[in-house]
């Protein structure tokens, strides 16, 4: 309101020539004030200012956060071909544009090339002589400068032109302020919605790897970055990338930042790190840093505990993150860390319930089933001794042998059910069997498992970890959607991938209802992303039921 009042006062005592242009000015002010999109508003301001002052060219230079240069440059009158010939837009560090940043006062020149502050034009730039520059203030602070050049007809910009443009600049400041406020509100809403989406997804029961992938994907989308990356502390005191969301994730997963990196200590103490250019910053010591430009590295911190780090790097040459984006991203990281803690606690409760159920099943198998089988075996042995028919005695003997084998298998199953998560060895074969045993409880039957090749010695830790996560995802999909009565799991460590490298293939086949047309594919997409991040692939096809019913998932990755 103060700015509008000042603009109204400035219209008092105008010359007849200027008074005649007031309707044009009011129409220009109405045009500038319409709409809330910031970029649309800036385009509208330069076009309206050029029309109002009868200028061939117009531009707005937006001052960056350091107040020493320009973060954006919006033009009017310069064709796309001329833009291409000019190349890089001015940064405001020199010339008249830089002078107006440091001394934001109206400037009117008959020939800008004669001014001592002029730095000349780059090749391909259209000729410009007459010049008019006016600062644009938003809420009392200089937002940028409005530049007009080349008044049509060859005349110079008049005092009346300067007066009209100053009034328009005041209205432009109000319109820009409204657009910025609207943009900031929408931006905060998006980050809040993203935090809610992460929390909802994590508390829906996703496993740890999927939970971290959700955080990476949401952060990438919200920060408008080239990648979303989650890093966790490794055994050597550094950080390791464990989740990636990017158009080209190859080569990123598994990258380690050593403990002597300058950024690791800062991150593990809970302090964020903001990088202007990852490719040139000496603190960024990994090879993948060469791919990126501006980056935020934010600790996933909750209750004084640092769980890991969330990184959101942008492409090289992209705009830097604003102060508002840094604040919103830091808040998002804190919310994501809290959601991870809550999700982990929920998974602990669910695991406890599963272990309690397994203990009950083990007790029932031992106290009821084995005892009855043993008693049945004794009855059969007694009948065998009394039988006088050789064939009958032979058949009864075979039945007793089968009962003995069954009792041994049940005892093995009881041992597996009673085995705690920390008691089993860490070999891949054992981890696969453990996952299958865990899945047997909700499935109501035991999936079969077979192994080809030395899976424990050939499959690396990173690939093995992702293979287990893929197996868990495939078994979960079968339980929730397949309605299967039979599941076959095969781990083959002797395959060759299409590029000729040695690999491992996980196959999970069922005899269920298959994948319906139009059904969700989120689980299959997760499997594909996980494989692609390692340089592998994931496919699916017909199952092992009658006439190919059901689904077979094949997941492959390098050893």
Buried (B, 14 or more C-beta within 10 A) or exposed (E): EEBEEEBEEBBEEBEEEBEEBEEEBEEBBEBBBEBBEBEEBBBBBBBBBBBBBBBBBBBBBBBBEEEEBBBBBBBBBBEEEBEEBBEEBBBBEBBBBBBBBEEBEBBBBEEBEEBEBBBEBEEEBBEBBBBBBBBBBBEEEBBBBBBBBBBEEEEBBBEBBBBBBBBBBBBBBBBBBBBBBBBBEEBBEBBBEBBEBBBEBBBEEBBBBBBBBBBBBBBBBBBEBBBBBBBBBBEEEBBBBBBBBBEEBEBBBBBBBEBEBEBBEBBBEEBBBBBEBBBEBEBBBBEBBEBBBBBBBBBBBBEEEBBBBBBBBBEBEBEBBBEBBBEBBBBBBBBBBBBBBBBEEBBEEEEEEEBEEBEEBBEEBBEEBBEEBEEEBEEBBEBBEEBEEEEEBEBBBEBBEEBEEBBEEBEEBBEBBBBEEEEBEEBBBBBBBBBBBBBBBEBEEBBEBEBBBEBBEBBBEBBBBBBBBBBBBBBBBBBEBBEBEBBBBBBBBBBEBEEEEBBBBBBBBBBBBBBEEEEEEEBBEBBBBBBBBBBBBBEBEEBBBEEEBBBBBBBBBBB
